[in-house]
Amino acid sequence: TANRLGDKELMAEAALGLATTYNAGGEFQLSIAQFDAALAIFRELNNEPEVAETLNGKAISELYLGNLELAAILHEQAGALYEKLNDKTGVARTMLNLGNVYHRQGNNRDAITAYLRSLELSRELNIDKGISFSTNNLGSVYYDQGEYELALKFFEESLAIKRKLGNPLDIISSLVNMAATNQDLKRFDESKKALDEALSLARPDDPRARVTVLNRSARLLIAQEKYADALPQLEEALRILDTVEDRLLKVDTLIRLSGAQTELKRPSEGIKAADAAAEIAAKVQAPYFLGLAREPVERSANRTAK
């Protein structure tokens, strides 16, 4: 019996590993199938910690597929299990994920509540990484609400912790968020300063980070109506993305390129980039990005119609 239980545990762990790999590669339907396989075994074995972990993983895949209500339910189930197990670290991590779903739903009130709960537990447990993520995400909510000064406060707190922890990728994330906020405050020099530092931290062995910074730099130039200057940034980003598998990041880059081409009165190039973005988004089955892919062209069409 012990051997059979061990075999089942190994099968569940293998399925969970596959699910995580598929999720990272944007193969969300495949990841969900593996999460379900792992979940069935963990439930059979009454392994509640792994059930909670698997629920969280599946929820993230459902989020990318646009199934926001299901993603919220799965995170809530995971959170309830972690509460039952008195696993405060698990609760903190789940509340962070749940806040992300609420934020995507436009439910900022509940997103803030979830992030604050994660922040409270992370402070209690002295989990610096959790504190940095919670403050960063709170900044993102306030940014979306147009409360830019408050957003900057949280981004700065997050950045200070990330500098202490020393992970360049996490530092880049906060710098990019601060750049976006300063951009909207028309503090273009401050935005560029943050992006220059971010670009200097983007290591050659992590091309995705460089692409993220290049995309934000292009958006800064677009905000200043320097559309032609934005094109080389986006074109470099696409060249890098030809060497790595990150379809969602490629969709985002193509969307920015479409916008810049449209503003430069190059509608055919804008449509070409938008169509390429929409095609990838459809393959990934990410509805959130499908709508974004058409926005630049639709805005141009509306201006023309008027």
Salt bridges, closest charged atoms under 4 A:
GLU27 OE2 - ARG247 NH2 3.26
ASP36 OD1 - LYS58 NZ 2.78
GLU44 OE2 - LYS8 NZ 2.20
GLU48 OE2 - LYS84 NZ 2.66
GLU53 OE1 - ARG93 NH2 2.81
GLU83 OE2 - ARG117 NH2 3.24
ASP110 OD1 - ARG109 NE 3.75
GLU120 OE1 - ARG117 NH1 3.58
GLU124 OE2 - LYS88 NZ 2.50
ASP128 OD2 - LYS164 NZ 3.11
ASP144 OD2 - HIS103 NE2 2.48
GLU149 OE2 - ARG187 NH2 2.52
GLU157 OE2 - ARG123 NH2 2.88
ASP196 OD2 - LYS192 NZ 2.88
GLU197 OE2 - ARG163 NH1 2.70
ASP205 OD1 - ARG203 NE 3.02
GLU236 OE2 - ARG210 NE 2.87
ASP242 OD1 - LYS250 NZ 3.26
GLU245 OE2 - ARG247 NE 3.35
ASP246 OD2 - ARG208 NE 3.00
ASP252 OD1 - ARG256 NH2 2.86
GLU263 OE2 - ARG303 NH2 3.38
ASP275 OD1 - ARG294 NH1 2.60
GLU279 OE2 - LYS283 NZ 3.62
GLU295 OE1 - ARG299 NH1 3.76
